């Protein structure tokens, strides 16, 4: 498939990852290997690989064009709930985990590269900054908070507490962090961090 066309990757409760040609509304390939429901699947920025995480406690790397798994990493002591590549050079991948951590992986070596610790409940989403790729990350938590991290230092830059229940998604766009939660609110905060 030509990835200049709209292409989509999906995660499924049936333990599969699927790659789709969105323009033609057809499935291109089904990737099998997870032993439980797949929670999240993402294309790398170069679209050559896909990462997926699932209820089997694994992060899996795929060459989707060859329809094969190229690496697997067990996330010990946690279930990964979502994953995200850093933009542009895609040097890092983050997983949001049930143990309250955000774990970082070196994309080229496909090895652990650190962890961000500080949430007190499962982390539901982790997204790298679009304006500072690989340097800053926002994470959403079931305790109602969103944290902004300095990835290189492993330090919390800001804690945003405005949701009355779990936060399901977050995104940093420029100097604003956006979040949406179970409380049916979509909120935006202007960041004052450098």
N, C-alpha and C positions, 0 to 999 in steps of 0.2 A: 504494500500500500504506500502511496505517496502521502507523507505527513504534511504536505502543504494543504491537503484537503482537511476538513474538520475531522478529527479523530478523537475518540473518547475511550477511557479505560474505566471499567466498573468492577466493584468488589461485590461479592455475593454470599449469602448465607449458605449456598450449596457448595461452599469450599472452593469456588473457582474465581479466577480473574479473567475478564473478557476485554478484548480490544475491539472497538467498533469503528466502522466507517460511518460517521454521523451523517454525511451528506447523502449517502445511499441507503442509510438505515439498515446496514447489514453487519453481521458479526464477521470479524477478520480471523480471530483466533481465540481459543479457550486455553487458559493456562491452569494446569492442575498440579497440586502438590500439598496445599494446606490440608491439615487434618481437622479443621474446624472452620466455622464461619469466617469469612474474610471481612475485616472491618473497614479497610481503606486500601486503595491502590492509586499510585501516582506515576505519571510519566516523569522521567528526568527531563531537565530543560532541553537537552539535545534530542529528546524523544527516542533515543536508541535503546533505552532500558526502562523497565518498570520496577517499582518497589511496591511490596504489599505487606500488610501486617494482619494478623488474625488471632482468633480465640485459641489457637494451638500454641500461642506464646512465641511465635516466630516472626522475624522480618525476613522476607525472601526477595531476592533480586532475580529479574527475568530478562532474557534476550527475547523480546516478544516476537520479533520477526522470525526467529528460529523456533519459537514455541518451546523454549526450554528454560529451566531454572539454572541460574549460574552460580548462586551462592545462597546460603541459609544461615541465619544467626538466631539462636535461641535467646530471648530476652529473659534472663534468669530472675525469678521472683516477681514477675509482672506479666500482665497481658498488655501488649501494645494496642492502643485504641485508634491511633491515626499516625500518619507519616507525612513528611514534607521535605522536598529538596530545597536547598538554598538556590536562589536564582542565579542566572548567568553561568558561572563556571561550575556550578553544582558540586562543589568540593565537599559539602556536608549534607547529611540527611538526618532529620530529627524524628524521633518517635515520641508520642505522648502516651504515658503508661498508667496502668491501674495502681501502681505503687506510689504515685505522686511525683514521679520523676519525668524529666525530658532527657532522653538519651540521644547522644550524638554519634554518628558513624561517618568514617572517612569513606567517601564514595569510591575513590580509585582503588583503595586497598580492601574495601568492604569489611572493615574492622571497627570495633568500638573506638571512639575518640573522646569520650568524656560523658559527664552527666550534669544536668542542672537540677539541684535539689532545693526544695523550699516550700513546695505545695504540701498541704496536709490532707489531701483527698485525691482521687483519681484525676489525672490530667486528660482532658478530652480532646484537646487540639493544640498543636504547636505549629506556628508559621513564621518563617524567616521574613525579616523586613525586606520590602521591595527596594527601598532607598539605600539600605546598608546591608546588602546580601552577605550572609555568613558572619556578620558582626553583631547583629541584633536579632532577637527572636521574641515573639509574644506567645504566651501559653494561657490556655483557658482551663478552668478547674471546676469540678463539681461542687466545690465549697462556695461558688459565686464570685470568685476572684479571677482577675487577669493579671499576669505578671509580664513585665518587659525585662529582658535579660541582655546583659553584655556577654555575648557568647564566648569571646576570647578570655575574658576575666572570670567567667562563671559566676558573675555577680548580678543580683537583682537591681535594676535601675528604677523601677516603679511598680507599685502594687495598686491596682484599680479595683475597688470594692463598691459595686453599685447594683449588682444583680441580687435578687432575693432567692435565687435557687441556682442550680447548675448552669454553667456557661458552656454552650455546645460548640461555639466557633469564635475565632478571633482572627484579625488581620490588621497588620500595620501598613498604612498607606501614607507615605510622606511623614508628616509630623502628627498624624492622627492614628489612634488605635480604635478599631471597631470591634464590637462583640455582640453576640446574640445569645439569648439564654432561654431556659425553660419558663421564665417569667414573662415570656412573649414581648420582651423588649430588645430593640436593637439600639445600642449606645455607642457614642463616639467620644473619645477623650483626646484633647490636644496634649502632646508630649512636650515637656520642658527639659528633657534630658539631652545631653550633647553626645 
